[in-house]
Each structure stands twice: as C-alpha cells, then as structure tokens.
C-alpha cells in the first residue's frame, strides 16, 4: 500500500497541474489587465492634465487680447476729449474685467452670467462706435439661462469679430441660442455686413479667422476643449452676399 503512495501522489499532482496552470494563468491575466488599466488611467490623467493646462493658457492669451481692445477704446475717448464717455466706459469696463478675471479660473459658468458679460461687452462697443449698431439675444423656449453652464468666454470673440469686421452702417447683430443636442448648444451670431462675393463657407472661414487673433486662438481652444471633455464643439462661417454673414458656434453645456 505504501509502495503505491508515490504513484498516487504523482497522479494527484498530474491531475491538479492543469488546474494550477489555469489558475496561475488567470491570476497573470488579471494582474496584467489591472496593470495596463492603471497605466492607461495614468496616461489619461496626464493627457487631461496637459489639455487642462493648455486650455487655461489659451484663456490667458484670449483675455489680454480682449483687454487690449477695451483699453484702446478708453484711450480713444480720452484723446477725443470726451471725459463723460470715458467715465461711463471705465465703469462698464471694470465690471467686465472682473467677470473675465473671475471666469478665467473656472471650467464652467452659468449661461446667464455669460449673457450679462457679453451684453456689457457689446454696450462698450456701442459706446466706442457712437451707437453705430444694435444687438439682441434670443433664447429658444427650452433653454433656461440660469440652469445651464457653459465654458467661459466662448462667445465674446465671435461678437468681437462681428463688430470689427462684419457690420455696415446702421449695423445689427442677432445672437440666437438653441439646443443642438442633449449635450451641446447651438449659437447663431448673425450680422448685416456686406458680403465678399460668392465664396464658399470654408474660404470665408479662412478670411475671417485670419483677421482676428481672438478667433485664431479659439480654434486651438475648441480643439483642446474637445480633447478634454470628449465634446464636439466647433464653429463655422456662412456668408449671405445680400444679408451679411453669420457664424454657427457649437459648445458643450451642463445642466445645474
């Protein structure tokens, strides 16, 4: 009986060997999978951290450009010996700068805050141009501005482009907000400027974007925002030779 013990032990070992190997393989696969998952997680965190840093850097580039234009307008009033206009401009300018500085450190702001800031900006431009244009903001019925958050300073560069490059005498700027889908807003900014002849949307986009440093920076900001949020934000221009131009802006939003 004792002589058969080694044979029995060998048989048990041989029988258990596939189980041991299979179990070891499973442990190895789980370990490797977790290790790869941790590596991908760290890689994603680094990529998102880099994208967030790039986004903050782009906001920092846009804001000085915007501030420079406002200071230039204040200089215009002072040089033109219009102290009352300069005083009114400085008050609105200080309100807007406070918003710009506070929002530049945030990832999201309420749509209501963004609308108020852009109204102040357009009021500043109206003062600068001697009330050469009018403007209006319209929200579709399903939108509640105080319940929606969007990335800050995503609209102002396009308004700036319309004011500086898209208006004719007795100018009009219309800004229409609607739902693009459950995750994105559609913003249509239309002006009544003169057309540039029958050009395609793509050609016009190149022409207009080259004329504004702010819009060039926005291209990079949209790209980085999409990488960071997994969104499908973007913008494109349309030209209507007899009715002016418009830009369609798609940005992500979040409901509070």
C-alpha positions in Angstrom: 0.0 0.0 0.0 2.8 2.3 1.0 4.6 1.5 -2.3 1.7 2.8 -4.2 1.7 6.2 -2.3 4.2 7.9 -4.6 2.2 6.8 -7.7 -1.0 8.2 -6.1 0.7 11.5 -5.2 2.1 11.7 -8.8 -1.3 11.0 -10.2 -2.9 13.7 -8.0 -0.1 16.2 -9.0 -0.6 15.4 -12.7 -4.3 15.8 -12.3 -4.0 19.1 -10.4 -1.3 20.5 -12.7 -3.7 21.8 -15.4 -5.8 23.4 -12.7 -2.8 25.0 -11.1 -1.6 26.3 -14.5 -5.0 27.5 -15.4 -5.4 29.3 -12.1 -1.9 30.8 -12.4 -2.7 32.0 -16.0 -5.9 33.6 -14.8 -4.0 35.4 -12.0 -1.4 36.6 -14.5 -4.1 37.9 -16.9 -5.9 39.7 -14.1 -2.6 41.2 -12.9 -1.6 42.3 -16.4 -5.1 43.7 -17.1 -5.0 45.7 -13.9 -1.5 47.0 -14.6 -2.5 48.0 -18.2 -5.6 49.6 -16.8 -3.6 51.6 -14.2 -1.2 52.6 -16.9 -4.0 53.8 -19.2 -5.6 55.6 -16.3 -2.3 57.4 -15.5 -1.8 58.2 -19.2 -5.3 59.6 -19.5 -4.9 61.7 -16.3 -1.6 63.1 -17.7 -3.2 63.8 -21.1 -6.2 65.5 -19.5 -4.0 67.5 -17.1 -2.0 68.7 -20.1 -5.2 69.6 -22.0 -6.5 71.5 -19.0 -3.2 73.4 -18.8 -3.4 74.2 -22.5 -7.0 75.4 -22.1 -6.0 77.7 -19.2 -3.1 79.0 -21.2 -5.4 79.7 -24.2 -7.8 81.6 -21.9 -4.9 83.6 -20.6 -4.0 84.5 -24.2 -7.5 85.5 -25.2 -8.1 87.7 -22.2 -5.2 90.1 -22.7 -6.1 90.5 -26.4 -9.7 91.4 -25.4 -8.5 93.8 -22.6 -6.2 95.5 -25.1 -9.1 96.4 -27.4 -11.0 97.8 -24.4 -8.1 99.9 -23.3 -7.7 101.2 -26.8 -11.3 102.4 -26.8 -10.8 104.2 -23.5 -7.7 105.9 -25.0 -9.9 107.0 -27.9 -12.4 108.7 -25.6 -9.7 110.5 -23.6 -7.9 111.6 -26.8 -11.2 112.9 -28.2 -11.8 115.0 -25.0 -14.9 113.1 -24.0 -14.5 112.6 -20.2 -18.1 111.6 -19.6 -18.0 108.9 -22.2 -14.6 107.8 -20.9 -16.1 107.6 -17.3 -19.1 105.5 -18.5 -16.8 103.3 -20.4 -14.5 102.7 -17.4 -17.4 101.7 -15.2 -18.6 99.1 -17.7 -15.0 98.1 -18.4 -14.3 97.4 -14.7 -17.5 95.2 -14.5 -16.4 93.2 -17.5 -12.8 92.8 -16.4 -14.0 91.5 -13.0 -16.0 88.8 -14.8 -13.2 88.0 -17.2 -10.7 87.6 -14.3 -13.1 85.5 -12.2 -14.3 83.3 -15.0 -10.8 82.6 -16.4 -10.1 80.3 -13.4 -13.4 78.4 -13.8 -14.2 75.5 -16.1 -18.0 76.4 -16.2 -20.1 79.5 -15.7 -23.8 79.9 -16.0 -25.2 80.9 -19.3 -26.9 83.8 -17.5 -23.6 85.2 -16.4 -22.1 84.8 -19.9 -25.1 86.6 -21.4 -24.7 89.5 -19.0 -21.0 89.8 -19.6 -21.5 89.8 -23.4 -24.2 92.4 -23.1 -21.7 94.6 -21.3 -19.1 94.0 -23.9 -21.5 95.0 -26.8 -22.5 98.1 -24.8 -18.9 99.0 -24.6 -18.5 98.6 -28.4 -21.7 100.7 -28.9 -20.1 103.5 -26.8 -16.9 103.2 -28.8 -18.7 103.4 -32.2 -21.2 106.1 -31.2 -24.2 103.7 -31.2 -23.4 102.6 -34.7 -25.3 99.3 -34.2 -28.0 97.5 -32.3 -28.0 93.9 -30.9 -30.3 91.3 -29.5 -30.1 88.0 -27.7 -32.8 85.4 -28.2 -33.1 82.0 -26.4 -35.3 79.2 -27.6 -38.1 78.2 -25.2 -36.4 75.0 -23.9 -33.4 77.0 -22.6 -33.3 78.4 -19.1 -30.1 80.5 -18.9 -29.8 80.3 -15.1 -29.9 76.5 -15.2 -27.3 75.9 -17.9 -23.5 76.1 -17.5 -21.0 76.6 -20.4 -17.3 77.1 -20.7 -16.5 80.8 -20.1 -15.6 83.4 -22.8 -16.7 81.1 -25.7 -19.0 83.7 -27.3 -17.2 87.1 -27.0 -14.5 86.5 -29.7 -17.2 85.9 -32.3 -19.1 89.0 -31.2 -15.9 91.0 -31.5 -15.4 89.6 -35.0 -18.9 90.7 -36.0 -18.4 94.2 -34.6 -14.9 94.8 -36.0 -15.3 93.0 -39.4 -18.9 92.3 -40.1 -21.0 95.4 -39.7 -22.1 98.1 -42.1 -23.7 101.4 -41.4 -26.7 101.0 -39.0 -25.4 97.6 -38.1 -27.4 94.8 -36.5 -26.1 91.8 -34.6 -28.5 89.0 -33.7 -27.5 86.2 -31.4 -29.8 83.1 -31.3 -29.4 80.3 -28.7 -30.9 76.8 -29.3 -30.3 73.2 -28.5 -28.1 71.4 -30.9 -28.5 68.1 -29.0 -28.7 66.9 -25.4 -25.1 67.9 -24.7 -24.4 70.9 -26.9 -25.8 74.4 -27.5 -26.1 75.9 -31.0 -25.3 79.7 -31.1 -26.0 81.6 -34.3 -24.4 85.0 -34.5 -25.6 87.0 -37.5 -24.6 90.5 -38.7 -25.8 92.6 -41.6 -22.4 93.3 -43.0 -21.6 93.4 -46.7 -20.7 90.1 -48.4 -17.4 89.3 -50.1 -18.9 87.8 -53.3 -19.9 84.2 -53.8 -17.3 82.4 -51.7 -17.7 79.0 -50.0 -18.1 78.7 -46.3 -14.6 77.3 -46.0 -12.9 80.2 -47.9 -14.8 82.7 -45.8 -13.8 81.0 -42.6 -10.1 81.3 -43.6 -10.5 85.0 -44.5 -12.4 86.0 -41.3 -10.3 83.9 -38.9 -7.0 85.4 -40.2 -8.4 88.9 -39.4 -8.8 88.3 -35.7 -6.2 86.9 -33.3 -9.0 86.0 -30.9 -10.6 83.7 -33.4 -7.3 82.1 -34.3 -6.9 81.3 -30.6 -10.4 80.0 -30.4 -9.6 77.3 -33.0 -7.0 75.9 -30.6 -9.3 76.3 -27.6 -12.1 74.3 -29.3 -9.6 71.6 -30.2 -8.3 71.4 -26.7 -11.8 71.5 -25.2 -12.9 68.6 -27.3 -9.9 66.6 -26.2 -10.5 67.4 -22.6 -14.3 66.9 -22.5 -14.9 64.5 -25.3 -17.2 67.1 -26.8 -17.9 68.0 -30.4 -17.6 71.8 -30.1 -16.7 73.8 -33.2 -17.6 76.8 -35.3 -18.0 77.6 -39.0 -18.9 80.7 -41.0 -21.6 81.4 -43.6 -21.8 84.3 -45.9 -25.0 85.8 -47.4 -24.0 88.3 -50.1 -27.0 90.5 -49.6 -27.8 89.9 -45.9 -24.4 89.8 -44.2 -22.6 87.0 -42.5 -23.2 84.5 -39.7 -21.2 82.2 -37.6 -22.6 79.0 -36.1 -20.9 78.0 -32.8 -21.4 74.6 -31.1 -20.4 74.4 -27.5 -21.0 71.8 -24.7 -23.2 72.6 -21.8 -24.1 71.2 -18.4 -27.4 71.4 -16.6 -27.2 72.6 -12.9 
